[in-house]
Amino acid sequence: MIKSVGLLTRKEGLSHEDFVKHWFEIHAPLAEERTRPDIPSTDVRIDGIAELWYDDRAAMERANASPEAKRLHADGALFIGRIKSFVVGEKVIISRE
């Protein structure tokens, strides 16, 4: 499986609520039709993206409290200069049914 993950930022002057409404009600059907609008990319310099999946927030908290997570974080401190993390819930926009 290959995933493409994009960090989206709404246009200046657009509320978060209006962004989400447009994304779900207008943009998602376009994506389902497999169209690709001309959206300029943002020049963001990164060296990696880490994506971790959990069944729920409690599972995430248990995993982050584990000895393995403590070793992982300690190792990350050796080579990661900055990290911006987001905790998000999955919402299916395009059903595969």
Protein Blocks (a to p, Z undefined) as FASTA:
>chain_A
ZZddddddddehiafklmmmmmmmmmmmmmmnopacdddddddddfbdcddddfblklmm
mmmmpmklmmmmmmmmmmpmbdcddddddddfbdcZZ
